């Protein structure tokens, strides 16, 4: 009898361990120290780029590194609000506005300020937006700051349900992001 209860309890617990956790967007938005890495592809009218990215965020600073195949090329943005360093083409620039500086250097606008939120499938609360959600509450499409963000697939990362693939488009530039890793950090 004890064996039957133990087997039944073990089976029930095993079934529970496979149930996906689906926290609401607010819990993901509340994570203020995290690291994400994956692959990125950028296409504009004149050029394209494929590479790997790492986004490292803490409450007082952020760092975005993008590298091309075999580690060549790419860019880096790091700093905190009002004081950023941009590294592109082997040159280092200090700037208070990485969006404007990056646009001048690469020839297209990347919404650096909003990417932190968009990578986690949450709207940037500082700007107006329109959002479409699926019946489970997951963000499917976000329109904000002249960009459209689509979230065709999600994966469980630690206790968070996060986008696996993100498609960004502003009519002139298309960006495809595939998230390979996510780690919430204790601060």
C-alpha positions in Angstrom: 0.0 0.0 0.0 2.8 2.4 0.9 4.6 1.6 -2.3 1.4 2.3 -4.4 1.0 5.7 -2.7 4.7 6.6 -3.2 4.4 5.6 -6.9 1.2 7.6 -7.3 2.7 10.6 -5.6 5.9 10.4 -7.7 3.8 10.2 -10.9 1.7 13.2 -9.9 4.9 15.3 -9.0 6.5 14.3 -12.3 3.4 15.5 -14.2 3.4 18.8 -12.3 7.1 19.4 -13.1 6.2 19.5 -16.8 3.5 22.2 -16.5 4.8 25.4 -18.0 5.1 28.5 -15.9 3.5 31.4 -17.7 4.1 34.5 -15.6 2.5 37.8 -16.7 4.3 40.5 -18.6 4.6 42.6 -15.5 6.9 40.0 -13.8 9.2 39.9 -16.8 9.2 43.7 -17.0 10.2 43.9 -13.3 13.5 42.0 -13.9 16.0 44.9 -13.9 19.2 42.9 -14.1 19.6 40.3 -16.8 21.7 39.0 -19.6 20.5 37.8 -23.0 22.4 36.4 -26.0 21.5 35.1 -29.4 21.7 35.7 -33.1 20.7 38.8 -35.1 20.2 39.6 -38.8 19.8 43.1 -40.0 18.7 44.0 -43.6 18.3 47.5 -45.0 17.9 48.7 -48.5 21.6 48.8 -49.2 23.2 46.2 -46.9 22.7 43.3 -44.6 24.5 41.9 -41.5 24.4 38.7 -39.6 26.0 38.1 -36.3 25.7 37.3 -32.6 24.6 39.7 -29.8 24.8 39.9 -26.0 22.6 42.4 -24.1 23.7 42.8 -20.5 21.5 45.1 -18.3 21.7 46.3 -14.8 19.8 49.1 -13.1 22.5 51.7 -13.6 24.1 50.5 -16.9 23.6 48.5 -20.1 25.8 46.9 -22.6 25.0 45.7 -26.1 27.6 43.9 -28.1 27.0 42.7 -31.7 29.7 40.7 -33.5 29.8 39.4 -37.1 30.7 35.9 -38.2 33.9 34.6 -36.5 33.8 37.6 -34.2 34.7 40.2 -36.9 33.0 43.6 -37.2 30.1 44.7 -35.2 29.4 47.4 -32.6 29.2 48.0 -28.9 27.1 50.4 -26.9 27.5 50.6 -23.2 26.9 53.1 -20.4 24.1 54.6 -18.5 21.5 57.3 -19.3 23.3 60.5 -20.5 26.8 58.9 -20.7 27.3 56.2 -23.3 30.3 54.8 -25.2 29.8 53.6 -28.7 32.5 51.4 -30.4 32.1 51.0 -34.2 34.6 50.3 -36.9 37.4 50.3 -34.4 36.6 53.8 -33.2 35.3 54.8 -29.8 32.8 57.6 -29.3 31.3 59.2 -26.2 27.7 60.3 -26.5 24.7 61.2 -24.5 22.4 59.8 -27.2 23.4 56.4 -28.6 20.4 56.3 -30.9 21.5 59.5 -32.8 25.2 58.5 -32.8 24.5 55.0 -34.0 22.2 56.3 -36.8 25.0 58.6 -38.0 27.6 55.8 -37.9 25.6 52.9 -39.4 23.2 54.8 -41.6 20.0 53.5 -40.0 18.1 54.1 -36.8 18.2 51.5 -34.0 15.9 52.2 -31.1 18.4 51.4 -28.4 16.4 53.0 -25.6 13.4 50.7 -26.3 15.2 47.5 -27.1 15.6 46.5 -23.5 11.8 46.3 -23.2 11.1 44.9 -26.6 13.6 42.0 -26.2 11.5 40.9 -23.2 8.2 41.4 -25.1 7.1 44.4 -23.1 6.3 47.9 -24.4 8.6 50.7 -23.5 6.5 52.5 -20.9 8.0 55.9 -21.9 6.3 56.0 -25.3 2.8 55.5 -26.7 2.1 52.0 -28.2 -0.4 49.6 -29.7 -0.2 46.0 -28.7 -2.0 42.8 -29.8 -2.0 39.8 -27.5 -2.9 36.2 -28.0 -5.7 34.5 -25.9 -3.0 33.5 -23.3 -1.9 37.2 -22.9 1.4 36.9 -24.8 2.4 39.8 -26.9 2.1 39.0 -30.6 2.6 42.4 -32.2 3.8 45.7 -30.8 3.8 49.0 -32.7 5.9 51.7 -31.0 8.2 54.5 -32.1 7.7 53.9 -35.8 8.7 50.2 -35.4 6.6 47.0 -35.6 7.7 44.2 -33.4 6.3 40.7 -33.9 6.7 37.8 -31.5 6.0 34.5 -33.4 7.3 32.2 -30.8 8.2 32.0 -27.1 10.3 29.7 -24.9 10.6 29.1 -21.2 13.7 30.8 -19.8 14.3 30.2 -16.1 10.9 31.0 -14.6 10.0 33.5 -17.4 8.3 33.0 -20.7 10.2 35.1 -23.2 10.3 35.5 -26.9 12.4 33.1 -28.8 12.1 35.0 -32.1 11.6 38.8 -32.5 11.0 40.4 -35.9 11.4 44.2 -36.0 10.6 46.4 -39.0 10.4 50.1 -39.5 9.7 50.1 -43.2 13.4 50.6 -44.1 15.2 48.3 -41.8 14.3 44.7 -40.8 15.9 43.0 -37.8 15.4 39.4 -36.9 16.5 38.3 -33.4 16.7 34.8 -32.1 17.2 34.5 -28.3 19.5 31.5 -27.4 20.0 32.3 -23.7 18.5 34.5 -20.9 19.7 34.8 -17.4 18.1 37.0 -14.6 20.8 38.3 -12.4 20.7 39.1 -8.7 21.6 42.7 -8.0 
